[in-house]
Amino acid sequence: MMKEHTVRAFDEALRTVAADVLQMGQLVRGQLAAAVDLLGDAPIGGGAAIEATEERVDDLDRKISDEVQRILALRQPLGVDLRTLVSCDRMATDLERTADHAKSIARRITMIAGQGSPVDFTRTRDLAERVLAQLDGILAAITEGDISAAKAIWHADSEIDARYDETFNALVEEMCREPRAAASYSHALFIAKSLERVGDHVTNIAEDLVYWVAGERLSKRGAEKGGA
């Protein structure tokens, strides 16, 4: 009876960690969506919702990390249980970094608005919507344990990279045409880079989901293109 109780407690702990990752994912998704909504608007003070959610995201990140370490120390799990813990911990890290990028995007949009030099965000919005769709897709894949969807998202990272390159080049061309707005366009370039980095974090999460469910490695995680 004691063994059965112990197994139930362990299973419940694993479910809680996974549920916390999904909750964190939804919070981060809301932050990124709020940042994307600011593109092209008058966003003074518009990042308040993102800032307000930050503490909840950070709390969940710490909770997941602490619980994973506790379970590893007490249970020494193997197989799929170990993969669950490792993957959830790494997913939480990527989600926390995505939240940081959402906050950075909102702050830079506010800076652009304060400088009074409008920026053409047409391509940036297209990139942002694509990245947001990727994040939605991976959160749905986690919910369903859908590794086929995760692999499709992983392969689609090249599309994000291509759209980022187009956005970057367009912004540089606009900066050259409007040198007085160089400061605003510099912020816009950082915004585009943050969106590209979010795409990388979503790709990492896709890799971790495939490892979690199937024990399969899609690539070396350290192959990111640099930065947070």
C-alpha positions, 0 to 999 in steps of 0.5 A, spaced: 500 500 500 505 504 501 508 503 494 502 504 491 501 511 495 508 513 493 507 511 485 501 515 485 505 521 489 510 521 484 505 521 478 502 527 481 508 530 481 510 529 474 503 531 472 504 538 476 510 539 473 507 538 466 501 543 468 506 548 470 509 548 464 503 549 460 500 555 464 507 558 464 506 557 456 500 561 456 502 566 460 508 568 456 504 567 450 499 573 452 505 577 453 508 576 446 501 577 443 501 584 447 507 586 445 505 584 438 499 588 438 503 594 440 506 594 433 504 600 429 499 603 435 501 609 440 504 604 445 505 609 451 504 605 457 501 599 453 507 594 456 503 594 463 500 588 462 507 585 460 510 587 466 504 585 470 505 578 468 512 578 469 512 576 476 508 570 475 512 567 469 518 568 474 515 564 479 513 559 475 520 558 472 523 557 479 517 553 481 518 548 476 526 548 477 525 547 484 520 541 483 524 538 478 531 538 482 527 535 488 524 529 484 530 528 481 534 528 488 528 524 491 526 519 486 532 518 481 527 517 475 529 513 469 526 513 462 520 517 460 519 520 467 526 522 467 525 525 460 519 529 462 523 532 468 529 534 463 524 537 458 520 541 462 525 544 466 528 546 459 522 548 456 521 553 462 528 556 461 526 557 453 519 560 455 522 565 461 527 567 455 521 568 451 518 572 456 524 577 456 524 578 449 516 580 449 518 585 455 524 588 450 519 588 444 514 592 448 520 597 451 523 598 444 516 600 441 515 605 447 522 608 445 520 609 438 513 612 440 517 617 444 522 619 439 516 621 434 519 618 428 514 613 425 517 606 423 514 602 418 512 595 421 509 592 416 514 586 415 515 586 422 508 585 424 508 579 419 514 576 422 511 577 429 504 574 427 508 568 424 512 567 430 506 567 435 503 562 430 509 558 432 508 559 439 501 557 439 502 551 435 508 548 440 503 549 446 498 545 442 503 540 441 505 539 448 498 539 450 496 533 445 503 530 446 503 531 438 510 530 436 508 530 428 506 537 430 513 539 434 517 536 428 513 540 423 514 547 427 522 545 428 522 544 420 519 551 419 524 555 423 527 556 416 521 560 414 522 564 420 529 565 419 527 567 412 522 572 414 527 575 419 532 576 413 527 580 409 525 584 415 532 586 417 533 588 410 527 592 409 528 596 415 536 597 413 533 600 407 528 605 410 534 607 415 538 609 409 532 613 406 530 616 413 537 617 416 534 622 421 530 616 424 536 612 425 535 611 432 528 609 431 530 604 426 535 601 430 530 599 436 526 596 430 532 592 428 532 589 435 525 588 435 526 584 429 532 580 432 528 579 438 522 576 434 527 571 431 530 569 437 523 567 440 523 563 434 529 559 436 526 558 443 520 555 440 524 550 436 528 548 442 521 547 445 519 543 439 526 539 440 524 538 447 517 535 446 520 530 441 525 528 446 520 527 452 515 523 448 519 519 443 526 519 446 528 522 439 534 527 439 532 532 433 539 536 433 544 539 438 541 544 442 547 548 443 546 550 435 542 556 437 545 562 433 547 566 439 544 570 444 539 569 449 
